[in-house]
């Protein structure tokens, strides 16, 4: 495996860009007031790139107040006005694409080619999609359903949305939460992960520069325990949108219940990758490597459990391992790098723990270690393939969130589909077959929010993303997401001068 050393190319000047602070409230950068600081660390080198003051509860209160003050004007804007603002926003994002790509690579350790070709273009496309969607906030046609009364449905914005985004896709998750909410007329307070605030702050600044009014988009960068819980429980926050682990999602739901606010939860995943015996072996092996190693495996939709029908099993294991061994680890800013580090040394050690424990009951075919030399300074871990684990084992049932793929055999189609559904999660899955009937059966029977056929991982703005079971509820992207950030009002009015009197007489008699 080729391991280019850490180079020192021109990176992103975070200390310079965020000298005024890492909170964005009412259209300006400001410092947090919690009295504590936090460092953004480059996971490729272990070096600090920004130290900032964390947000406290007072900062959350200020951000919510700014969002609440901005809500009437933004909600009162016409759909066309909101659409025009979001089109300008998409243009500003496109103009600053390289800034976003470099900042995302620096704080996350993602290869620059990935942020340039996937994260940033996807975000710009999402902004363009919701700019168009803003003009389609529509209710339902009027009708006379009860005598002389006319009824119709209005879709209205909800109010202030409190959103919490994770560290694995900080730019895209900020976009997925903010764009549909503001397109529908809401205002937003977003708490990014404290490890990765840079692109969320750039996103809010770009919105202001595009002419979106101050207070419509606010960023508070603090801990989940302090800033996050206060945001979720805030009485002036009408809706909470959270992406993260299932365990934390349960806590978010518990806190939100106290104020009976609407919830949107995109939680963990353990995506199955089902390979039937008529599949194209080479395509499936390549798909497994790409699907399991995307973002160094730190992706809720990543392929984590490959179930391969017995006739192809050993050949699949052999070919997938061989492909994994060609993957190049290295500096995210170097053109030849395929795979960057994990987000932190803590996460790397967590992933290593899963693999080390698996050695007692399964076969580690390739990988299973951190690289030596220059890359040892970063949070790198080699692509890892584990075979022959039991279905009820830890590596099959738990979310590892690293560059680890577990491969298990199955015999009958019934067994393969049953195994695919045999975890608490249901975010995404894929099935590999040349038989349209087999493929169609898989799409029906696999319990997941997205099922790919002969592919794994692509997403598009026009289609929804969200889970079943313990993977949460609610949809990101698409018109389905747009509608989630609205509330439905039934309007009913009397068409005659006497109907109200007749209704009164029916209920109370003549008076």
C-alpha positions as CSV (number, residue, x, y, z in Angstrom):
1,X,0.0,0.0,0.0
2,X,1.4,3.4,-1.0
3,X,1.6,5.9,1.8
4,X,2.7,9.4,0.7
5,X,4.0,11.5,3.5
6,X,2.3,14.6,4.9
7,X,3.0,17.5,2.7
8,X,2.6,21.2,3.6
9,X,0.5,22.7,0.7
10,X,-1.5,25.9,1.1
11,X,-4.3,25.1,3.4
12,X,-7.1,27.1,4.9
13,X,-6.2,30.1,7.1
14,X,-8.7,29.4,9.9
15,X,-7.1,31.6,12.6
16,X,-7.2,34.6,10.2
17,X,-10.7,34.0,8.9
18,X,-12.3,33.5,12.3
19,X,-10.3,36.0,14.4
20,X,-13.6,37.6,15.5
21,X,-15.0,34.4,16.9
22,X,-16.7,31.1,16.0
23,X,-20.3,32.1,16.7
24,X,-22.4,33.7,14.0
25,X,-25.4,35.6,15.4
26,X,-27.6,38.2,13.7
27,X,-25.3,38.5,10.7
28,X,-21.9,38.8,12.4
29,X,-19.1,36.7,13.9
30,X,-18.7,37.0,17.6
31,X,-17.0,35.2,20.5
32,X,-18.6,32.6,22.7
33,X,-19.2,33.5,26.4
34,X,-19.0,30.1,28.1
35,X,-15.6,30.8,29.5
36,X,-14.1,27.7,27.8
37,X,-12.2,27.2,24.6
38,X,-11.9,24.4,22.1
39,X,-9.4,23.6,19.4
40,X,-10.1,22.5,15.9
41,X,-7.4,20.0,15.1
42,X,-6.2,18.8,11.7
43,X,-6.7,15.0,12.0
44,X,-4.1,14.4,9.3
45,X,-1.3,16.0,11.3
46,X,-2.6,16.3,14.9
47,X,-1.9,20.1,14.7
48,X,-4.3,22.8,16.0
49,X,-5.6,25.0,13.3
50,X,-8.0,27.2,15.4
51,X,-8.7,27.8,19.1
52,X,-12.0,29.5,19.8
53,X,-14.4,30.4,22.6
54,X,-17.2,27.9,23.0
55,X,-20.9,29.0,23.0
56,X,-22.7,29.0,26.3
57,X,-26.4,29.1,27.1
58,X,-26.4,32.9,26.9
59,X,-25.1,32.7,23.3
60,X,-27.9,30.2,22.5
61,X,-30.4,32.6,23.9
62,X,-29.0,35.5,21.8
63,X,-29.1,33.4,18.7
64,X,-32.7,32.2,19.3
65,X,-33.7,35.8,20.0
66,X,-32.1,36.9,16.7
67,X,-33.9,34.1,14.8
68,X,-37.2,34.9,16.5
69,X,-36.9,38.6,15.6
70,X,-36.1,37.7,12.0
71,X,-38.9,35.2,11.6
72,X,-41.9,37.6,10.8
73,X,-40.1,39.4,8.0
74,X,-38.6,36.2,6.5
75,X,-41.9,34.2,6.8
76,X,-43.7,37.2,5.3
77,X,-41.5,37.4,2.2
78,X,-43.1,36.0,-0.9
79,X,-41.9,32.6,-2.2
80,X,-40.4,34.4,-5.1
81,X,-38.3,36.7,-2.8
82,X,-37.0,33.7,-0.8
83,X,-36.3,31.9,-4.0
84,X,-34.3,34.8,-5.4
85,X,-32.3,35.0,-2.2
86,X,-31.4,31.3,-2.3
87,X,-30.4,31.5,-6.0
88,X,-28.0,34.3,-5.0
89,X,-26.8,32.2,-2.1
90,X,-26.1,29.3,-4.5
91,X,-24.1,31.6,-6.7
92,X,-22.0,32.8,-3.7
93,X,-21.4,29.2,-2.7
94,X,-20.2,28.4,-6.2
95,X,-17.9,31.5,-6.2
96,X,-16.3,30.3,-2.9
97,X,-16.2,26.6,-3.7
98,X,-12.4,26.3,-3.2
99,X,-12.6,28.0,0.2
100,X,-15.3,25.5,1.3
101,X,-13.4,22.5,-0.1
102,X,-10.1,23.5,1.7
103,X,-11.8,24.2,5.0
104,X,-13.8,21.0,4.9
105,X,-10.6,19.0,4.1
106,X,-8.7,20.7,6.8
107,X,-11.1,20.2,9.7
108,X,-12.3,16.7,8.7
109,X,-9.3,15.1,7.1
110,X,-11.2,14.4,3.8
111,X,-9.2,14.1,0.6
112,X,-9.4,17.5,-1.2
113,X,-10.5,15.7,-4.3
114,X,-13.6,14.4,-2.4
115,X,-14.6,17.8,-1.0
116,X,-14.1,19.4,-4.4
117,X,-16.0,16.7,-6.4
118,X,-18.7,15.6,-3.9
119,X,-19.2,17.7,-0.7
120,X,-19.1,21.2,-2.2
121,X,-20.8,20.5,-5.5
122,X,-23.5,18.6,-3.7
123,X,-24.1,21.5,-1.3
124,X,-24.3,24.0,-4.2
125,X,-26.8,21.7,-6.0
126,X,-28.9,21.5,-2.8
127,X,-29.0,25.2,-2.5
128,X,-30.1,25.5,-6.2
129,X,-32.8,22.8,-5.6
130,X,-34.3,24.6,-2.6
131,X,-34.2,27.9,-4.3
132,X,-36.6,26.4,-6.8
133,X,-38.6,24.6,-4.2
134,X,-39.2,27.9,-2.3
135,X,-41.7,28.8,-5.1
136,X,-43.7,25.6,-4.5
137,X,-44.9,26.0,-0.9
138,X,-48.5,25.1,-1.6
139,X,-51.5,23.8,0.2
140,X,-54.4,21.9,-1.2
141,X,-57.2,23.1,-3.5
142,X,-60.3,24.5,-2.0
143,X,-63.5,22.5,-1.9
144,X,-67.0,22.4,-0.3
145,X,-66.9,19.4,1.9
146,X,-69.6,20.4,4.4
147,X,-72.7,22.2,3.0
148,X,-72.1,25.8,2.3
149,X,-68.6,25.9,3.8
150,X,-65.4,26.1,1.8
151,X,-62.2,24.4,3.1
152,X,-58.6,24.6,2.0
153,X,-55.2,23.8,3.4
154,X,-52.4,26.3,4.1
155,X,-48.8,25.3,4.5
156,X,-47.0,27.7,6.8
157,X,-43.5,28.0,8.3
158,X,-43.1,26.6,11.8
159,X,-40.9,29.3,13.4
160,X,-37.4,29.0,14.8
161,X,-35.7,25.7,14.0
162,X,-32.9,24.5,16.3
163,X,-30.6,22.2,14.3
164,X,-27.7,20.0,15.4
165,X,-25.2,18.7,12.8
166,X,-22.5,16.1,13.1
167,X,-18.8,16.2,12.4
168,X,-18.6,13.7,9.5
169,X,-20.2,15.9,6.8
170,X,-20.4,19.3,8.4
171,X,-20.9,21.4,5.3
172,X,-23.5,19.1,3.7
173,X,-25.4,18.5,7.0
174,X,-25.5,22.3,7.6
175,X,-27.0,22.6,4.1
176,X,-29.5,19.8,4.5
177,X,-30.8,21.3,7.7
178,X,-30.7,25.0,6.9
179,X,-31.8,25.1,3.2
180,X,-35.3,23.5,3.4
181,X,-36.1,25.3,6.6
182,X,-35.3,28.8,5.3
183,X,-36.9,28.0,1.9
184,X,-40.1,27.3,3.7
185,X,-39.9,30.6,5.6
186,X,-38.4,29.5,8.9
187,X,-35.3,30.9,10.7
188,X,-32.6,28.7,12.0
189,X,-30.1,28.3,14.8
190,X,-27.6,25.6,13.9
191,X,-25.1,24.0,16.4
192,X,-22.3,22.3,14.4
193,X,-20.1,19.7,16.1
194,X,-17.4,21.6,18.1
195,X,-14.7,19.6,16.2
196,X,-15.8,20.9,12.8
197,X,-17.4,24.4,12.8
198,X,-15.4,26.1,10.0
199,X,-17.7,25.4,7.0
200,X,-20.9,26.0,8.9
201,X,-19.6,29.5,9.7
202,X,-18.5,30.1,6.1
203,X,-22.0,28.9,5.0
204,X,-23.7,31.5,7.3
205,X,-21.4,34.3,6.1
206,X,-22.1,33.4,2.5
207,X,-25.9,33.6,3.2
208,X,-25.5,37.1,4.6
209,X,-23.4,38.2,1.6
210,X,-26.1,36.8,-0.7
211,X,-28.6,39.2,1.0
212,X,-30.4,36.8,3.3
213,X,-31.5,39.0,6.2
214,X,-29.5,39.0,9.5
215,X,-30.9,36.5,12.0
216,X,-32.3,34.1,9.5
217,X,-29.3,31.8,9.8
218,X,-27.3,31.7,13.1
219,X,-24.5,29.4,14.2
220,X,-23.7,28.6,17.8
221,X,-20.6,26.4,18.3
222,X,-20.6,24.8,21.7
223,X,-20.8,21.4,23.4
224,X,-23.8,19.2,23.1
225,X,-24.2,19.0,26.8
226,X,-24.5,22.7,27.3
227,X,-25.3,24.5,24.0
228,X,-27.0,21.6,22.4
229,X,-29.4,20.6,25.2
230,X,-30.2,24.3,25.8
231,X,-31.1,24.7,22.1
232,X,-33.3,21.6,22.0
233,X,-35.1,22.5,25.2
234,X,-35.5,26.2,24.4
235,X,-39.2,27.3,24.6
236,X,-38.8,29.6,21.6
237,X,-37.5,26.9,19.4
238,X,-40.5,25.3,17.5
239,X,-38.7,22.4,15.9
240,X,-35.5,20.4,16.4
241,X,-33.6,18.7,13.6
242,X,-30.8,16.4,14.7
243,X,-28.3,14.2,12.9
244,X,-26.0,11.9,14.9
245,X,-25.9,8.7,16.8
246,X,-29.0,6.8,17.9
247,X,-28.0,7.1,21.6
248,X,-27.8,10.9,21.5
249,X,-30.9,11.0,19.3
250,X,-32.8,9.4,22.2
251,X,-31.6,12.1,24.5
252,X,-32.6,14.8,22.1
253,X,-36.1,13.3,21.9
254,X,-36.3,13.2,25.7
255,X,-35.3,16.9,26.0
256,X,-37.6,18.0,23.2
257,X,-40.6,16.2,24.7
258,X,-40.7,18.8,27.5
259,X,-41.8,21.5,25.1
260,X,-43.7,19.2,22.7
261,X,-41.7,20.5,19.7
262,X,-41.6,18.8,16.3
263,X,-38.6,16.4,15.8
264,X,-36.6,15.4,12.8
265,X,-34.0,12.7,13.6
266,X,-31.5,11.2,11.2
267,X,-29.6,8.7,13.3
268,X,-27.2,5.8,13.0
269,X,-26.9,3.2,10.3
270,X,-25.4,-0.3,9.6
271,X,-26.0,-0.6,5.9
272,X,-26.2,-4.2,4.4
273,X,-24.6,-4.9,1.1
274,X,-26.4,-8.0,-0.3
275,X,-24.6,-9.8,-3.2
276,X,-26.6,-12.6,-4.9
277,X,-24.9,-15.4,-6.8
278,X,-25.7,-13.9,-10.2
279,X,-24.1,-10.6,-9.5
280,X,-21.2,-9.1,-11.4
281,X,-18.4,-10.0,-9.0
282,X,-16.0,-7.3,-10.1
283,X,-18.6,-4.6,-9.9
284,X,-19.8,-5.8,-6.5
285,X,-16.2,-5.9,-5.1
286,X,-15.5,-2.4,-6.4
287,X,-18.8,-1.1,-5.1
288,X,-18.0,-2.6,-1.7
289,X,-14.7,-0.9,-1.4
290,X,-16.1,2.5,-2.5
291,X,-19.2,2.1,-0.4
292,X,-17.4,1.0,2.8
293,X,-14.5,3.5,2.6
294,X,-16.3,6.6,1.6
295,X,-15.3,9.4,4.0
296,X,-13.0,6.8,5.8
297,X,-16.2,4.8,6.6
298,X,-17.5,7.7,8.7
299,X,-20.9,7.7,6.9
300,X,-24.2,6.5,8.3
301,X,-25.0,5.0,4.9
302,X,-21.6,3.4,4.3
303,X,-21.6,-0.3,3.4
304,X,-20.7,-2.1,6.6
305,X,-22.2,-5.6,6.3
306,X,-21.6,-7.5,3.1
307,X,-23.8,-10.6,2.8
308,X,-22.5,-12.7,-0.1
309,X,-24.3,-15.8,-1.5
310,X,-22.1,-18.9,-0.9
311,X,-21.0,-19.6,-4.5
312,X,-19.3,-16.1,-4.7
313,X,-18.2,-15.7,-1.1
314,X,-14.5,-16.6,-1.1
315,X,-13.9,-15.0,-4.5
316,X,-15.6,-11.8,-3.2
317,X,-13.5,-11.8,0.0
318,X,-10.3,-12.3,-2.0
319,X,-11.1,-9.6,-4.6
320,X,-12.3,-7.0,-2.1
321,X,-9.3,-7.5,0.1
322,X,-7.0,-7.1,-2.9
323,X,-8.7,-3.8,-3.9
324,X,-8.5,-2.5,-0.4
325,X,-4.8,-3.0,-0.4
326,X,-4.4,-0.6,-3.4
327,X,-6.1,2.3,-1.6
328,X,-3.6,5.1,-0.9
329,X,-3.6,6.7,2.5
330,X,-2.0,10.1,2.7
331,X,-2.2,13.9,3.1
332,X,-5.8,15.1,2.2
333,X,-4.3,17.9,0.2
334,X,-2.1,15.7,-2.0
335,X,-3.7,14.7,-5.3
336,X,-2.8,11.0,-5.1
337,X,-4.6,10.4,-1.8
338,X,-7.6,8.1,-1.8
339,X,-8.3,7.9,2.0
340,X,-7.7,10.4,4.7
341,X,-7.6,10.0,8.5
342,X,-10.5,9.4,10.9
343,X,-11.8,12.6,12.6
344,X,-9.6,12.1,15.7
345,X,-7.2,9.8,17.5
346,X,-10.1,9.0,19.9
347,X,-12.2,7.8,17.0
348,X,-9.3,5.8,15.5
349,X,-8.7,4.0,18.8
350,X,-12.5,3.3,19.0
351,X,-12.4,1.7,15.6
352,X,-9.2,-0.3,16.4
353,X,-10.9,-1.6,19.5
354,X,-13.7,-3.1,17.5
355,X,-11.2,-4.8,15.1
356,X,-8.9,-6.0,17.9
357,X,-11.8,-7.7,19.8
358,X,-13.0,-9.3,16.5
359,X,-9.8,-11.2,16.2
360,X,-11.0,-13.6,18.9
361,X,-14.1,-14.7,16.8
362,X,-13.5,-13.7,13.1
363,X,-10.8,-13.5,10.4
364,X,-9.2,-10.1,9.8
365,X,-8.3,-10.6,6.1
366,X,-6.5,-7.3,5.5
367,X,-5.9,-4.0,7.4
368,X,-6.6,-3.9,11.1
369,X,-3.8,-1.5,12.0
370,X,-2.7,2.1,12.0
371,X,0.1,3.0,9.6
372,X,3.6,3.7,10.8
373,X,6.0,6.5,9.8
374,X,4.9,10.0,9.0
375,X,1.2,9.1,8.9
376,X,1.3,7.9,12.5
377,X,1.0,11.5,13.6
378,X,-2.5,11.6,12.2
379,X,-5.6,9.5,13.0
380,X,-5.1,7.1,10.1
381,X,-6.3,3.5,10.0
382,X,-5.9,1.0,7.2
383,X,-8.9,-0.2,5.2
384,X,-10.0,-3.4,7.0
385,X,-11.9,-6.5,5.8
386,X,-13.3,-8.9,8.4
387,X,-14.7,-12.3,7.3
388,X,-16.6,-15.1,9.0
389,X,-18.0,-13.2,12.0
390,X,-21.3,-14.4,13.5
391,X,-24.5,-12.5,12.8
392,X,-24.9,-11.6,16.5
393,X,-21.3,-10.4,17.0
394,X,-20.3,-6.8,17.9
395,X,-18.8,-5.9,14.5
396,X,-22.0,-7.0,12.7
397,X,-24.6,-5.4,15.1
398,X,-22.8,-2.2,16.2
399,X,-22.0,1.0,14.3
400,X,-18.2,1.1,14.0
401,X,-18.0,4.3,11.9
402,X,-14.6,3.6,10.4
403,X,-13.0,1.9,7.3
404,X,-14.2,-1.5,8.2
405,X,-16.3,-4.0,6.1
406,X,-17.5,-7.2,7.6
407,X,-18.4,-10.1,5.1
408,X,-20.7,-13.0,5.9
409,X,-22.0,-15.8,3.7
410,X,-25.6,-16.8,3.1
411,X,-27.3,-19.7,1.2
412,X,-30.8,-18.8,0.2
413,X,-32.3,-15.5,-0.9
414,X,-34.7,-15.7,2.0
415,X,-31.7,-16.0,4.4
416,X,-29.8,-13.1,2.8
417,X,-32.7,-10.7,3.1
418,X,-33.5,-11.8,6.6
419,X,-29.9,-11.2,7.6
420,X,-29.9,-7.8,5.9
421,X,-32.8,-6.7,8.2
422,X,-31.4,-8.2,11.3
423,X,-30.1,-5.1,13.1
424,X,-31.9,-2.2,14.8
425,X,-30.9,0.1,12.0
426,X,-32.6,0.9,8.7
427,X,-31.0,3.9,7.0
428,X,-29.6,2.5,3.7
429,X,-28.9,-0.8,1.9
430,X,-27.9,-2.1,-1.5
431,X,-28.5,-5.3,-3.4
432,X,-26.4,-6.7,-6.3
433,X,-28.0,-8.9,-8.9
434,X,-28.5,-9.1,-12.7
435,X,-32.0,-10.6,-12.1
436,X,-34.7,-7.8,-12.1
437,X,-37.1,-10.0,-10.1
438,X,-34.5,-10.6,-7.4
439,X,-33.6,-7.0,-7.3
440,X,-37.2,-5.9,-7.1
441,X,-37.8,-8.3,-4.2
442,X,-34.9,-6.8,-2.3
443,X,-36.2,-3.3,-2.7
444,X,-39.6,-4.5,-1.3
445,X,-38.3,-6.5,1.6
446,X,-35.2,-4.6,2.9
447,X,-36.3,-2.3,5.7
448,X,-34.3,0.9,4.9
449,X,-35.0,4.4,3.8
450,X,-32.9,4.0,0.6
451,X,-32.1,0.8,-1.3
452,X,-29.6,1.0,-4.1
453,X,-29.5,-1.7,-6.9
454,X,-26.0,-2.5,-8.2
455,X,-24.6,0.6,-6.6
456,X,-24.0,2.0,-3.1
457,X,-23.8,5.6,-1.8
458,X,-24.9,8.1,-4.5
459,X,-27.5,10.7,-3.4
460,X,-29.4,13.4,-5.3
461,X,-31.1,16.6,-4.2
462,X,-34.4,15.6,-5.7
463,X,-34.8,12.3,-3.7
464,X,-35.2,11.9,0.1
465,X,-32.7,10.7,2.6
466,X,-33.8,9.3,6.0
467,X,-34.3,6.1,7.9
468,X,-36.5,3.4,9.3
469,X,-36.4,1.8,12.8
470,X,-33.6,3.1,15.1
471,X,-32.2,5.1,12.2
472,X,-34.7,7.8,13.0
473,X,-37.5,9.5,11.2
474,X,-37.9,12.5,8.8
475,X,-36.3,13.1,5.5
476,X,-33.5,15.3,4.3
477,X,-33.3,16.7,0.8
478,X,-36.1,16.6,-1.7
479,X,-39.7,18.0,-1.5
480,X,-40.4,15.7,1.3
481,X,-37.8,17.5,3.4
482,X,-39.2,20.9,2.4
483,X,-42.7,19.9,3.6
484,X,-41.4,18.7,7.0
485,X,-40.4,22.3,7.8
486,X,-44.0,23.4,7.4
487,X,-47.2,23.1,9.4
488,X,-50.6,22.5,8.0
489,X,-53.6,24.7,8.7
490,X,-57.2,23.9,7.8
491,X,-59.0,27.0,6.9
492,X,-62.9,26.8,6.7
493,X,-65.3,29.6,6.1
494,X,-69.0,30.1,5.8
495,X,-70.3,31.0,2.3
496,X,-73.7,32.3,3.4
497,X,-75.0,34.8,5.8
498,X,-77.3,32.3,7.5
499,X,-75.1,29.2,7.9
500,X,-73.6,30.3,11.2
501,X,-77.1,30.9,12.6
502,X,-78.2,27.5,11.4
503,X,-75.3,25.8,13.1
504,X,-75.9,27.7,16.3
505,X,-79.6,26.6,16.2
506,X,-78.6,23.0,15.6
507,X,-76.3,22.9,18.6
508,X,-78.2,25.1,21.0
509,X,-81.7,25.3,19.7
510,X,-83.7,28.6,19.2
511,X,-82.6,31.3,21.7
